[in-house]
Amino acid sequence: MQIDVQRLRNSIKGTGWAKFLAIVYYILGAIYILGCVTIPLGIFMFIIGIKTWNAASDLERLKYTDDPERLYSALDNIGSMFVWSGIFIVVTLVLYAILLVVYIAFLSSMMSATYTL
């Protein structure tokens, strides 16, 4: 398979926004790490930020070089970012489900304690 390098260079856009998102992921990761329960979410956010930053950097370098390894590295980082994002969403949903169960159990115990007096 032949890759039209010039066409590929012209189609690379949005690397600035990708780096902005990476910085947002870093900030959110730092906020999540401050909470006791949300430390795993913060770690996932940092990993997603790293993968996003690396993909954007590889795509920027690909604009100025003919190195196809940059394309493979960028695609690998993008794929890895999607995997980590999916894991993040699953872990977040599980944590929300656990918190919902704890909240309902707490409310039901409060309601039963109120009516027994």
C-alpha positions in Angstrom: 0.0 0.0 0.0 1.4 3.4 -1.0 0.8 6.4 1.1 0.5 9.8 -0.6 2.7 11.8 1.9 1.7 15.2 0.6 -2.0 14.5 0.9 -1.4 13.0 4.3 0.4 16.2 5.4 -2.4 18.4 4.1 -5.0 16.4 6.0 -3.3 16.5 9.4 -5.3 19.1 11.4 -6.3 19.5 14.9 -3.0 18.7 16.6 -3.3 21.9 18.6 -6.7 20.8 19.9 -5.4 17.4 20.7 -2.7 18.9 22.8 -5.3 21.2 24.5 -7.3 18.0 25.3 -4.2 16.4 26.7 -3.7 19.3 29.1 -7.3 19.1 30.1 -6.8 15.3 30.8 -3.8 16.1 32.9 -5.7 18.7 35.0 -8.7 16.4 35.4 -6.4 13.6 36.4 -4.8 15.8 39.1 -8.3 16.7 40.4 -9.4 13.0 40.4 -6.2 12.0 42.3 -7.1 14.4 45.1 -10.1 12.2 46.0 -9.6 8.9 47.8 -12.0 6.8 45.8 -11.2 8.4 42.5 -7.4 7.8 42.4 -7.8 5.1 39.7 -9.7 7.5 37.6 -7.0 10.1 37.9 -4.4 7.6 36.8 -6.5 6.7 33.8 -6.9 10.4 32.9 -3.1 10.9 33.1 -2.5 7.9 30.8 -5.1 9.2 28.3 -3.5 12.6 28.4 -0.1 11.0 27.7 -1.4 9.0 24.7 -3.2 12.1 23.3 -0.1 14.3 23.6 2.1 11.6 22.0 -0.3 11.1 19.1 -0.5 14.9 18.5 3.3 15.2 18.6 3.8 12.3 16.2 1.3 13.8 13.8 3.0 17.2 14.0 6.4 15.6 13.3 4.9 13.7 10.4 4.0 17.0 8.7 7.7 17.8 8.4 9.3 14.4 7.8 8.8 11.5 5.4 9.2 9.0 8.2 6.2 6.5 8.1 7.2 5.3 11.5 5.6 8.6 12.9 2.3 7.6 11.3 2.4 4.2 12.8 3.3 5.6 16.2 0.5 8.2 16.0 -2.0 5.5 15.1 -0.8 3.3 17.8 -1.1 6.1 20.4 -4.6 7.0 19.1 -5.7 3.4 19.4 -4.3 3.1 22.8 -6.0 6.3 23.9 -9.4 4.9 22.8 -8.7 1.7 24.8 -7.8 3.6 27.9 -10.8 6.0 27.4 -13.1 2.9 27.3 -11.5 1.5 30.4 -12.0 4.9 32.1 -15.7 4.9 31.2 -16.2 1.4 32.5 -14.4 2.1 35.8 -16.4 5.4 36.2 -19.7 3.6 35.6 -18.8 0.9 38.1 -17.8 3.5 40.7 -21.1 5.4 40.1 -23.1 2.2 40.5 -21.3 1.4 43.8 -21.9 4.9 45.1 -25.6 4.7 44.1 -26.0 1.4 46.0 -24.2 2.9 49.1 -26.4 6.0 48.8 -29.6 4.0 48.6 -28.5 1.8 51.5 -27.7 4.8 53.6 -31.1 6.4 52.8 -33.0 3.3 53.6 -31.2 2.9 56.9 -31.9 6.5 57.8 -35.6 6.0 56.9 -35.9 2.8 58.9 -34.2 4.5 61.9 -36.5 7.5 61.7 -39.7 5.3 61.7 -38.6 3.0 64.5 -38.4 5.8 67.1 
